[in-house]
Amino acid sequence: MTVPTYDIRKPGSGGDEYLTAVRHLVDWVREAGTGLETIVEAYGQFVELTGRETRRSHAEYLLEALMLGVLWRSRGSEATDAPRHRLVTEIVRERRAGMGKRRDASTAALVQLCPTPKSAKLDPSPYEIQQLLDWLLASGEYDDEYKRLEGWNLWLSSPPAAASREILRFISAFAMLFEHKAQVTLGRFTNEVERFVSEELSARPQREDTVQCSRRTLEYHLNMVGAEILNRAWRKDFLACARHVVVMPGCLRIRQDSTCKAIAGPNELKCTHCTVGCAVSAGTRHAERSGGDAFAVIHGSDFSRFLASAAHLGGTVGIVGVACASGLLGAGWRAREKGLPAQCVLLNASGCQHWTSRVRPTSFDLAELARILDRTGADTGFAVTRVAQLSATRIAAG
């Protein structure tokens, strides 16, 4: 692969062009989502009545409704494909028996890598949504999404079938509108995703990460928008934390081998600033100047284990997770599950071994990190200014 699947800092674009675009799209989601207000409110009441969890904000449940529709549109045809049913059933049985995700290429058969995959129909049934969740669980790559959608699946199986079908039709239609709007707004940042999936991913040998790397453009856009929605929803709780910890992926390091002088902990690396220009070094300095701390983790499992111990760092802890588009939402939800209010920062581009045979250090927006860590300007980055609104007029068209 010669270019990243996504790149939010394309040559010739202004530094804030992506942030302006994604925040405008979030505003659109919140406004267009008023059509689902009754559905989201009903689900919130269901959560309270059943005691599944402490009720979350309307924005969080709206995001989950959108995610349900997006994943149905993106993965529904694979999830309901009869030839895959036996494999899905086999792996779901394993996982519900307590086994972890498969660490081999056997799950690669769950995906279709053709240029134009079959589209899911617009009116899924509750049974087909159950098939979707089974597929998500079997894949081993959507565990965070699966956890958030389990409640929705339970709720949708409770009303009369006709009512559930109507709810799902509304959710699917909302996701279809989002797909079009997001492509207009964010498509220029993600225009290599489909080529990578249909040409490069389909041509290489099947691997453990095939499902992870097969996420479609629509899923990238969901994660980009979802991270901004959660940033807004959790901002107040994050600022109230006594301590902030920035967690960065190891792919940001210039030295990604034994020459890196970072101090290794049980699950994390502590930067010693061995190399000028290293993004982990720069992120660590930003965090420390703001009174926080910073670490790097190599794998997603390291991040999960780090979160389990983060609450013991002293005082209430807020997490800033720096991640690529495919893992952004999951990282935020995992932190939230551990009681750690999170903020997300998107890597500027993909560049690790999952997407390319020639690994290149990635980067992220240090100015955005500084804004997130700034306790004095709590909401300045989230309100779209008049200048940003004017610049977004062109984006809004269509």
TORKOL-4160 file (C-alpha; in steps of 0.2 Angstrom, whole numbers, padded with zeros to 4 digits, m for minus):
398
<pt num="1" X="0000" Y="0000" Z="0000"/>
<pt num="2" X="0007" Y="0017" Z="m0005"/>
<pt num="3" X="m0005" Y="0029" Z="0003"/>
<pt num="4" X="m0015" Y="0028" Z="0019"/>
<pt num="5" X="m0033" Y="0022" Z="0019"/>
<pt num="6" X="m0038" Y="0039" Z="0027"/>
<pt num="7" X="m0028" Y="0055" Z="0029"/>
<pt num="8" X="m0036" Y="0071" Z="0038"/>
<pt num="9" X="m0021" Y="0082" Z="0034"/>
<pt num="10" X="m0020" Y="0081" Z="0015"/>
<pt num="11" X="m0008" Y="0092" Z="0006"/>
<pt num="12" X="m0016" Y="0109" Z="0002"/>
<pt num="13" X="m0029" Y="0108" Z="0015"/>
<pt num="14" X="m0030" Y="0119" Z="0030"/>
<pt num="15" X="m0025" Y="0112" Z="0047"/>
<pt num="16" X="m0043" Y="0114" Z="0054"/>
<pt num="17" X="m0052" Y="0109" Z="0038"/>
<pt num="18" X="m0055" Y="0091" Z="0045"/>
<pt num="19" X="m0061" Y="0097" Z="0062"/>
<pt num="20" X="m0072" Y="0110" Z="0055"/>
<pt num="21" X="m0080" Y="0097" Z="0043"/>
<pt num="22" X="m0083" Y="0083" Z="0057"/>
<pt num="23" X="m0090" Y="0096" Z="0069"/>
<pt num="24" X="m0102" Y="0102" Z="0056"/>
<pt num="25" X="m0107" Y="0084" Z="0053"/>
<pt num="26" X="m0110" Y="0081" Z="0071"/>
<pt num="27" X="m0121" Y="0096" Z="0072"/>
<pt num="28" X="m0131" Y="0089" Z="0057"/>
<pt num="29" X="m0133" Y="0072" Z="0066"/>
<pt num="30" X="m0139" Y="0080" Z="0081"/>
<pt num="31" X="m0152" Y="0091" Z="0071"/>
<pt num="32" X="m0157" Y="0077" Z="0059"/>
<pt num="33" X="m0158" Y="0065" Z="0074"/>
<pt num="34" X="m0173" Y="0074" Z="0081"/>
<pt num="35" X="m0183" Y="0063" Z="0070"/>
<pt num="36" X="m0178" Y="0048" Z="0081"/>
<pt num="37" X="m0181" Y="0057" Z="0097"/>
<pt num="38" X="m0196" Y="0047" Z="0102"/>
<pt num="39" X="m0186" Y="0031" Z="0098"/>
<pt num="40" X="m0171" Y="0036" Z="0108"/>
<pt num="41" X="m0181" Y="0042" Z="0123"/>
<pt num="42" X="m0191" Y="0025" Z="0123"/>
<pt num="43" X="m0174" Y="0016" Z="0123"/>
<pt num="44" X="m0168" Y="0027" Z="0137"/>
<pt num="45" X="m0183" Y="0023" Z="0147"/>
<pt num="46" X="m0181" Y="0004" Z="0144"/>
<pt num="47" X="m0163" Y="0005" Z="0150"/>
<pt num="48" X="m0169" Y="0013" Z="0166"/>
<pt num="49" X="m0183" Y="0001" Z="0169"/>
<pt num="50" X="m0173" Y="m0014" Z="0166"/>
<pt num="51" X="m0158" Y="m0008" Z="0176"/>
<pt num="52" X="m0145" Y="m0012" Z="0162"/>
<pt num="53" X="m0135" Y="0003" Z="0167"/>
<pt num="54" X="m0135" Y="0021" Z="0173"/>
<pt num="55" X="m0145" Y="0030" Z="0160"/>
<pt num="56" X="m0133" Y="0039" Z="0148"/>
<pt num="57" X="m0136" Y="0055" Z="0139"/>
<pt num="58" X="m0148" Y="0057" Z="0124"/>
<pt num="59" X="m0133" Y="0060" Z="0112"/>
<pt num="60" X="m0125" Y="0044" Z="0117"/>
<pt num="61" X="m0140" Y="0034" Z="0114"/>
<pt num="62" X="m0143" Y="0043" Z="0097"/>
<pt num="63" X="m0125" Y="0038" Z="0092"/>
<pt num="64" X="m0129" Y="0020" Z="0096"/>
<pt num="65" X="m0145" Y="0021" Z="0086"/>
<pt num="66" X="m0135" Y="0028" Z="0071"/>
<pt num="67" X="m0122" Y="0014" Z="0074"/>
<pt num="68" X="m0135" Y="0001" Z="0073"/>
<pt num="69" X="m0141" Y="0008" Z="0056"/>
<pt num="70" X="m0123" Y="0010" Z="0050"/>
<pt num="71" X="m0117" Y="m0007" Z="0054"/>
<pt num="72" X="m0133" Y="m0015" Z="0047"/>
<pt num="73" X="m0129" Y="m0005" Z="0031"/>
<pt num="74" X="m0111" Y="m0010" Z="0031"/>
<pt num="75" X="m0111" Y="m0028" Z="0037"/>
<pt num="76" X="m0129" Y="m0033" Z="0036"/>
<pt num="77" X="m0127" Y="m0043" Z="0020"/>
<pt num="78" X="m0112" Y="m0052" Z="0027"/>
<pt num="79" X="m0121" Y="m0056" Z="0043"/>
<pt num="80" X="m0136" Y="m0063" Z="0034"/>
<pt num="81" X="m0127" Y="m0073" Z="0021"/>
<pt num="82" X="m0132" Y="m0091" Z="0022"/>
<pt num="83" X="m0115" Y="m0099" Z="0018"/>
<pt num="84" X="m0107" Y="m0090" Z="0033"/>
<pt num="85" X="m0120" Y="m0095" Z="0045"/>
<pt num="86" X="m0112" Y="m0111" Z="0051"/>
<pt num="87" X="m0095" Y="m0102" Z="0054"/>
<pt num="88" X="m0104" Y="m0088" Z="0063"/>
<pt num="89" X="m0114" Y="m0101" Z="0074"/>
<pt num="90" X="m0098" Y="m0110" Z="0078"/>
<pt num="91" X="m0088" Y="m0095" Z="0083"/>
<pt num="92" X="m0102" Y="m0087" Z="0093"/>
<pt num="93" X="m0104" Y="m0104" Z="0103"/>
<pt num="94" X="m0085" Y="m0103" Z="0107"/>
<pt num="95" X="m0086" Y="m0085" Z="0113"/>
<pt num="96" X="m0102" Y="m0087" Z="0123"/>
<pt num="97" X="m0093" Y="m0101" Z="0132"/>
<pt num="98" X="m0079" Y="m0089" Z="0137"/>
<pt num="99" X="m0066" Y="m0091" Z="0124"/>
<pt num="100" X="m0058" Y="m0076" Z="0117"/>
<pt num="101" X="m0057" Y="m0070" Z="0099"/>
<pt num="102" X="m0049" Y="m0082" Z="0087"/>
<pt num="103" X="m0030" Y="m0078" Z="0084"/>
<pt num="104" X="m0029" Y="m0085" Z="0066"/>
<pt num="105" X="m0036" Y="m0081" Z="0049"/>
<pt num="106" X="m0052" Y="m0092" Z="0051"/>
<pt num="107" X="m0063" Y="m0077" Z="0053"/>
<pt num="108" X="m0057" Y="m0070" Z="0036"/>
<pt num="109" X="m0071" Y="m0080" Z="0028"/>
<pt num="110" X="m0084" Y="m0069" Z="0037"/>
<pt num="111" X="m0081" Y="m0054" Z="0025"/>
<pt num="112" X="m0084" Y="m0050" Z="0007"/>
<pt num="113" X="m0070" Y="m0040" Z="m0001"/>
<pt num="114" X="m0077" Y="m0037" Z="m0018"/>
<pt num="115" X="m0077" Y="m0019" Z="m0025"/>
<pt num="116" X="m0096" Y="m0017" Z="m0023"/>
<pt num="117" X="m0103" Y="m0028" Z="m0009"/>
<pt num="118" X="m0121" Y="m0033" Z="m0009"/>
<pt num="119" X="m0131" Y="m0019" Z="0000"/>
<pt num="120" X="m0142" Y="m0024" Z="0015"/>
<pt num="121" X="m0160" Y="m0021" Z="0013"/>
<pt num="122" X="m0168" Y="m0005" Z="0021"/>
<pt num="123" X="m0180" Y="m0014" Z="0033"/>
<pt num="124" X="m0171" Y="m0027" Z="0043"/>
<pt num="125" X="m0181" Y="m0038" Z="0055"/>
<pt num="126" X="m0177" Y="m0041" Z="0073"/>
<pt num="127" X="m0171" Y="m0058" Z="0068"/>
<pt num="128" X="m0159" Y="m0051" Z="0056"/>
<pt num="129" X="m0153" Y="m0039" Z="0069"/>
<pt num="130" X="m0149" Y="m0054" Z="0080"/>
<pt num="131" X="m0139" Y="m0061" Z="0065"/>
<pt num="132" X="m0130" Y="m0045" Z="0064"/>
<pt num="133" X="m0125" Y="m0045" Z="0082"/>
<pt num="134" X="m0120" Y="m0063" Z="0081"/>
<pt num="135" X="m0108" Y="m0058" Z="0066"/>
<pt num="136" X="m0101" Y="m0044" Z="0076"/>
<pt num="137" X="m0097" Y="m0056" Z="0090"/>
<pt num="138" X="m0090" Y="m0069" Z="0079"/>
<pt num="139" X="m0078" Y="m0057" Z="0070"/>
<pt num="140" X="m0069" Y="m0053" Z="0087"/>
<pt num="141" X="m0067" Y="m0035" Z="0080"/>
<pt num="142" X="m0083" Y="m0027" Z="0086"/>
<pt num="143" X="m0083" Y="m0031" Z="0104"/>
<pt num="144" X="m0086" Y="m0013" Z="0110"/>
<pt num="145" X="m0100" Y="m0010" Z="0097"/>
<pt num="146" X="m0108" Y="m0027" Z="0102"/>
<pt num="147" X="m0109" Y="m0022" Z="0120"/>
<pt num="148" X="m0117" Y="m0006" Z="0116"/>
<pt num="149" X="m0130" Y="m0014" Z="0105"/>
<pt num="150" X="m0134" Y="m0029" Z="0116"/>
<pt num="151" X="m0147" Y="m0018" Z="0125"/>
<pt num="152" X="m0155" Y="m0012" Z="0109"/>
<pt num="153" X="m0156" Y="m0029" Z="0103"/>
<pt num="154" X="m0165" Y="m0034" Z="0119"/>
<pt num="155" X="m0177" Y="m0019" Z="0118"/>
<pt num="156" X="m0181" Y="m0023" Z="0099"/>
<pt num="157" X="m0186" Y="m0041" Z="0103"/>
<pt num="158" X="m0198" Y="m0035" Z="0117"/>
<pt num="159" X="m0211" Y="m0025" Z="0107"/>
<pt num="160" X="m0223" Y="m0033" Z="0094"/>
<pt num="161" X="m0213" Y="m0037" Z="0079"/>
<pt num="162" X="m0222" Y="m0024" Z="0068"/>
<pt num="163" X="m0217" Y="m0010" Z="0080"/>
<pt num="164" X="m0199" Y="m0016" Z="0080"/>
<pt num="165" X="m0199" Y="m0017" Z="0061"/>
<pt num="166" X="m0205" Y="0001" Z="0060"/>
<pt num="167" X="m0192" Y="0007" Z="0072"/>
<pt num="168" X="m0178" Y="m0002" Z="0062"/>
<pt num="169" X="m0185" Y="0006" Z="0046"/>
<pt num="170" X="m0183" Y="0023" Z="0054"/>
<pt num="171" X="m0165" Y="0019" Z="0060"/>
<pt num="172" X="m0160" Y="0012" Z="0044"/>
<pt num="173" X="m0166" Y="0027" Z="0034"/>
<pt num="174" X="m0157" Y="0038" Z="0046"/>
<pt num="175" X="m0141" Y="0029" Z="0043"/>
<pt num="176" X="m0144" Y="0030" Z="0024"/>
<pt num="177" X="m0145" Y="0049" Z="0025"/>
<pt num="178" X="m0130" Y="0049" Z="0036"/>
<pt num="179" X="m0120" Y="0039" Z="0023"/>
<pt num="180" X="m0124" Y="0052" Z="0010"/>
<pt num="181" X="m0121" Y="0067" Z="0021"/>
<pt num="182" X="m0105" Y="0060" Z="0028"/>
<pt num="183" X="m0098" Y="0056" Z="0010"/>
<pt num="184" X="m0101" Y="0074" Z="0005"/>
<pt num="185" X="m0093" Y="0080" Z="0021"/>
<pt num="186" X="m0079" Y="0068" Z="0025"/>
<pt num="187" X="m0076" Y="0058" Z="0009"/>
<pt num="188" X="m0061" Y="0068" Z="0003"/>
<pt num="189" X="m0052" Y="0062" Z="0019"/>
<pt num="190" X="m0056" Y="0043" Z="0016"/>
<pt num="191" X="m0056" Y="0041" Z="m0002"/>
<pt num="192" X="m0043" Y="0027" Z="m0002"/>
<pt num="193" X="m0053" Y="0015" Z="0010"/>
<pt num="194" X="m0063" Y="0006" Z="m0004"/>
<pt num="195" X="m0049" Y="0004" Z="m0015"/>
<pt num="196" X="m0038" Y="m0004" Z="m0001"/>
<pt num="197" X="m0052" Y="m0016" Z="0004"/>
<pt num="198" X="m0057" Y="m0022" Z="m0014"/>
<pt num="199" X="m0039" Y="m0022" Z="m0022"/>
<pt num="200" X="m0025" Y="m0023" Z="m0009"/>
<pt num="201" X="m0034" Y="m0032" Z="0006"/>
<pt num="202" X="m0042" Y="m0045" Z="m0006"/>
<pt num="203" X="m0026" Y="m0048" Z="m0015"/>
<pt num="204" X="m0015" Y="m0052" Z="0001"/>
<pt num="205" X="m0016" Y="m0069" Z="0010"/>
<pt num="206" X="m0030" Y="m0070" Z="0023"/>
<pt num="207" X="m0023" Y="m0065" Z="0040"/>
<pt num="208" X="m0030" Y="m0063" Z="0058"/>
<pt num="209" X="m0033" Y="m0044" Z="0055"/>
<pt num="210" X="m0043" Y="m0046" Z="0039"/>
<pt num="211" X="m0059" Y="m0042" Z="0047"/>
<pt num="212" X="m0052" Y="m0027" Z="0056"/>
<pt num="213" X="m0045" Y="m0020" Z="0040"/>
<pt num="214" X="m0061" Y="m0023" Z="0030"/>
<pt num="215" X="m0070" Y="m0009" Z="0038"/>
<pt num="216" X="m0079" Y="0001" Z="0025"/>
<pt num="217" X="m0079" Y="0020" Z="0022"/>
<pt num="218" X="m0096" Y="0022" Z="0031"/>
<pt num="219" X="m0088" Y="0014" Z="0046"/>
<pt num="220" X="m0074" Y="0026" Z="0046"/>
<pt num="221" X="m0086" Y="0041" Z="0045"/>
<pt num="222" X="m0096" Y="0034" Z="0060"/>
<pt num="223" X="m0081" Y="0033" Z="0071"/>
<pt num="224" X="m0075" Y="0050" Z="0066"/>
<pt num="225" X="m0092" Y="0058" Z="0070"/>
<pt num="226" X="m0095" Y="0046" Z="0085"/>
<pt num="227" X="m0078" Y="0051" Z="0093"/>
<pt num="228" X="m0083" Y="0070" Z="0092"/>
<pt num="229" X="m0101" Y="0066" Z="0099"/>
<pt num="230" X="m0093" Y="0057" Z="0114"/>
<pt num="231" X="m0080" Y="0071" Z="0117"/>
<pt num="232" X="m0095" Y="0083" Z="0119"/>
<pt num="233" X="m0105" Y="0071" Z="0130"/>
<pt num="234" X="m0091" Y="0067" Z="0141"/>
<pt num="235" X="m0082" Y="0084" Z="0141"/>
<pt num="236" X="m0088" Y="0090" Z="0158"/>
<pt num="237" X="m0084" Y="0074" Z="0167"/>
<pt num="238" X="m0067" Y="0074" Z="0159"/>
<pt num="239" X="m0063" Y="0092" Z="0165"/>
<pt num="240" X="m0068" Y="0087" Z="0183"/>
<pt num="241" X="m0055" Y="0074" Z="0184"/>
<pt num="242" X="m0040" Y="0078" Z="0195"/>
<pt num="243" X="m0028" Y="0070" Z="0183"/>
<pt num="244" X="m0027" Y="0068" Z="0165"/>
<pt num="245" X="m0018" Y="0054" Z="0156"/>
<pt num="246" X="m0014" Y="0053" Z="0137"/>
<pt num="247" X="m0013" Y="0036" Z="0130"/>
<pt num="248" X="m0005" Y="0035" Z="0112"/>
<pt num="249" X="m0002" Y="0020" Z="0100"/>
<pt num="250" X="0016" Y="0014" Z="0098"/>
<pt num="251" X="0015" Y="0017" Z="0079"/>
<pt num="252" X="0018" Y="0035" Z="0083"/>
<pt num="253" X="0036" Y="0032" Z="0088"/>
<pt num="254" X="0050" Y="0036" Z="0076"/>
<pt num="255" X="0059" Y="0021" Z="0083"/>
<pt num="256" X="0047" Y="0006" Z="0083"/>
<pt num="257" X="0060" Y="m0007" Z="0088"/>
<pt num="258" X="0073" Y="m0011" Z="0101"/>
<pt num="259" X="0082" Y="0006" Z="0098"/>
<pt num="260" X="0067" Y="0015" Z="0106"/>
<pt num="261" X="0073" Y="0020" Z="0124"/>
<pt num="262" X="0056" Y="0021" Z="0132"/>
<pt num="263" X="0054" Y="0013" Z="0149"/>
<pt num="264" X="0043" Y="m0002" Z="0148"/>
<pt num="265" X="0030" Y="m0005" Z="0161"/>
<pt num="266" X="0018" Y="m0019" Z="0163"/>
<pt num="267" X="0007" Y="m0014" Z="0149"/>
<pt num="268" X="0014" Y="0003" Z="0143"/>
<pt num="269" X="0029" Y="0013" Z="0138"/>
<pt num="270" X="0035" Y="0029" Z="0146"/>
<pt num="271" X="0044" Y="0040" Z="0134"/>
<pt num="272" X="0062" Y="0046" Z="0138"/>
<pt num="273" X="0063" Y="0058" Z="0123"/>
<pt num="274" X="0077" Y="0048" Z="0115"/>
<pt num="275" X="0073" Y="0055" Z="0097"/>
<pt num="276" X="0070" Y="0073" Z="0091"/>
<pt num="277" X="0054" Y="0074" Z="0081"/>
<pt num="278" X="0045" Y="0058" Z="0089"/>
<pt num="279" X="0026" Y="0061" Z="0090"/>
<pt num="280" X="0026" Y="0051" Z="0107"/>
<pt num="281" X="0039" Y="0063" Z="0114"/>
<pt num="282" X="0029" Y="0078" Z="0108"/>
<pt num="283" X="0013" Y="0072" Z="0115"/>
<pt num="284" X="0021" Y="0068" Z="0132"/>
<pt num="285" X="0028" Y="0085" Z="0133"/>
<pt num="286" X="0011" Y="0093" Z="0129"/>
<pt num="287" X="0003" Y="0082" Z="0143"/>
<pt num="288" X="0016" Y="0086" Z="0156"/>
<pt num="289" X="0015" Y="0105" Z="0152"/>
<pt num="290" X="m0004" Y="0103" Z="0156"/>
<pt num="291" X="m0001" Y="0094" Z="0172"/>
<pt num="292" X="m0005" Y="0077" Z="0166"/>
<pt num="293" X="0005" Y="0062" Z="0161"/>
<pt num="294" X="0007" Y="0051" Z="0145"/>
<pt num="295" X="0011" Y="0034" Z="0140"/>
<pt num="296" X="0011" Y="0023" Z="0124"/>
<pt num="297" X="0004" Y="0006" Z="0121"/>
<pt num="298" X="0008" Y="m0006" Z="0108"/>
<pt num="299" X="m0008" Y="m0017" Z="0106"/>
<pt num="300" X="m0026" Y="m0014" Z="0109"/>
<pt num="301" X="m0025" Y="m0027" Z="0123"/>
<pt num="302" X="m0012" Y="m0017" Z="0131"/>
<pt num="303" X="m0023" Y="m0002" Z="0131"/>
<pt num="304" X="m0037" Y="m0012" Z="0139"/>
<pt num="305" X="m0026" Y="m0019" Z="0153"/>
<pt num="306" X="m0019" Y="m0001" Z="0155"/>
<pt num="307" X="m0036" Y="0005" Z="0158"/>
<pt num="308" X="m0039" Y="m0008" Z="0171"/>
<pt num="309" X="m0025" Y="m0001" Z="0181"/>
<pt num="310" X="m0027" Y="0018" Z="0177"/>
<pt num="311" X="m0039" Y="0021" Z="0191"/>
<pt num="312" X="m0025" Y="0017" Z="0203"/>
<pt num="313" X="m0014" Y="0031" Z="0197"/>
<pt num="314" X="m0021" Y="0042" Z="0210"/>
<pt num="315" X="m0037" Y="0053" Z="0211"/>
<pt num="316" X="m0050" Y="0053" Z="0198"/>
<pt num="317" X="m0042" Y="0050" Z="0181"/>
<pt num="318" X="m0048" Y="0056" Z="0164"/>
<pt num="319" X="m0041" Y="0048" Z="0148"/>
<pt num="320" X="m0036" Y="0055" Z="0131"/>
<pt num="321" X="m0035" Y="0041" Z="0119"/>
<pt num="322" X="m0026" Y="0044" Z="0103"/>
<pt num="323" X="m0031" Y="0031" Z="0090"/>
<pt num="324" X="m0034" Y="0028" Z="0071"/>
<pt num="325" X="m0051" Y="0029" Z="0064"/>
<pt num="326" X="m0055" Y="0010" Z="0065"/>
<pt num="327" X="m0053" Y="0009" Z="0084"/>
<pt num="328" X="m0058" Y="0027" Z="0090"/>
<pt num="329" X="m0075" Y="0023" Z="0096"/>
<pt num="330" X="m0070" Y="0007" Z="0105"/>
<pt num="331" X="m0056" Y="0015" Z="0114"/>
<pt num="332" X="m0068" Y="0028" Z="0121"/>
<pt num="333" X="m0081" Y="0016" Z="0126"/>
<pt num="334" X="m0068" Y="0005" Z="0135"/>
<pt num="335" X="m0062" Y="0019" Z="0145"/>
<pt num="336" X="m0080" Y="0024" Z="0150"/>
<pt num="337" X="m0084" Y="0006" Z="0155"/>
<pt num="338" X="m0069" Y="0007" Z="0168"/>
<pt num="339" X="m0076" Y="0023" Z="0175"/>
<pt num="340" X="m0063" Y="0034" Z="0166"/>
<pt num="341" X="m0071" Y="0049" Z="0157"/>
<pt num="342" X="m0062" Y="0050" Z="0140"/>
<pt num="343" X="m0058" Y="0062" Z="0126"/>
<pt num="344" X="m0053" Y="0055" Z="0108"/>
<pt num="345" X="m0040" Y="0062" Z="0096"/>
<pt num="346" X="m0039" Y="0055" Z="0079"/>
<pt num="347" X="m0022" Y="0050" Z="0071"/>
<pt num="348" X="m0019" Y="0060" Z="0056"/>
<pt num="349" X="m0018" Y="0045" Z="0044"/>
<pt num="350" X="m0016" Y="0026" Z="0045"/>
<pt num="351" X="0002" Y="0019" Z="0043"/>
<pt num="352" X="0004" Y="0003" Z="0054"/>
<pt num="353" X="0007" Y="m0015" Z="0049"/>
<pt num="354" X="m0011" Y="m0018" Z="0048"/>
<pt num="355" X="m0013" Y="m0007" Z="0032"/>
<pt num="356" X="0004" Y="m0007" Z="0024"/>
<pt num="357" X="0019" Y="m0018" Z="0023"/>
<pt num="358" X="0031" Y="m0004" Z="0025"/>
<pt num="359" X="0027" Y="0004" Z="0042"/>
<pt num="360" X="0028" Y="0023" Z="0043"/>
<pt num="361" X="0027" Y="0033" Z="0059"/>
<pt num="362" X="0010" Y="0041" Z="0060"/>
<pt num="363" X="0006" Y="0058" Z="0068"/>
<pt num="364" X="m0008" Y="0068" Z="0076"/>
<pt num="365" X="m0014" Y="0085" Z="0079"/>
<pt num="366" X="m0004" Y="0092" Z="0094"/>
<pt num="367" X="m0015" Y="0108" Z="0094"/>
<pt num="368" X="m0030" Y="0098" Z="0096"/>
<pt num="369" X="m0022" Y="0088" Z="0111"/>
<pt num="370" X="m0017" Y="0105" Z="0119"/>
<pt num="371" X="m0035" Y="0111" Z="0117"/>
<pt num="372" X="m0043" Y="0095" Z="0125"/>
<pt num="373" X="m0031" Y="0097" Z="0140"/>
<pt num="374" X="m0034" Y="0115" Z="0142"/>
<pt num="375" X="m0045" Y="0117" Z="0158"/>
<pt num="376" X="m0048" Y="0135" Z="0155"/>
<pt num="377" X="m0056" Y="0134" Z="0138"/>
<pt num="378" X="m0068" Y="0120" Z="0142"/>
<pt num="379" X="m0079" Y="0121" Z="0126"/>
<pt num="380" X="m0070" Y="0133" Z="0114"/>
<pt num="381" X="m0066" Y="0119" Z="0102"/>
<pt num="382" X="m0083" Y="0112" Z="0101"/>
<pt num="383" X="m0093" Y="0127" Z="0097"/>
<pt num="384" X="m0093" Y="0131" Z="0078"/>
<pt num="385" X="m0088" Y="0149" Z="0077"/>
<pt num="386" X="m0095" Y="0161" Z="0064"/>
<pt num="387" X="m0080" Y="0159" Z="0053"/>
<pt num="388" X="m0081" Y="0141" Z="0054"/>
<pt num="389" X="m0099" Y="0141" Z="0049"/>
<pt num="390" X="m0096" Y="0152" Z="0034"/>
<pt num="391" X="m0082" Y="0140" Z="0029"/>
<pt num="392" X="m0093" Y="0125" Z="0031"/>
<pt num="393" X="m0107" Y="0132" Z="0020"/>
<pt num="394" X="m0099" Y="0124" Z="0005"/>
<pt num="395" X="m0098" Y="0107" Z="0015"/>
<pt num="396" X="m0116" Y="0109" Z="0020"/>
<pt num="397" X="m0123" Y="0110" Z="0002"/>
<pt num="398" X="m0130" Y="0093" Z="m0003"/>
